[in-house]
């Protein structure tokens, strides 16, 4: 059984930084894609960033240049460094993982079967 556990959310002023972390368990190897999504209440998951097992990353246009995704295959961990945060970045952030990804950028929520419980990020102006 695959389990994903996020940590690191919180509240920050506009322009500040936060780092999210996610630890995966239950995979028998590192051949899976990991990603960060965010969701506002009543809305669909929005892809933020994805990274494959070789470290190739993709980002949503709205976060390019501000967010950095990385993973440590030895520790089965995923991080999202978020800088220059804006109020519109406020959302619940979720870690996701799956072996079979069909979208070109890995930012389609329908590709993922495994999800964490989420961590709240709040950016105030």
Secondary structure, DSSP 8 states (H G I E B T S, - for coil): --EEEEE--EEEETT--EEEEEEEES-SSS-SEEEEEEE-TTS--EEEEEE-TT--EEE-TTTTTTEEEEEETTTTEEEEEE-S--GGG-EEEEEEEES---SSSS--GGG--EE---EEEEEE-
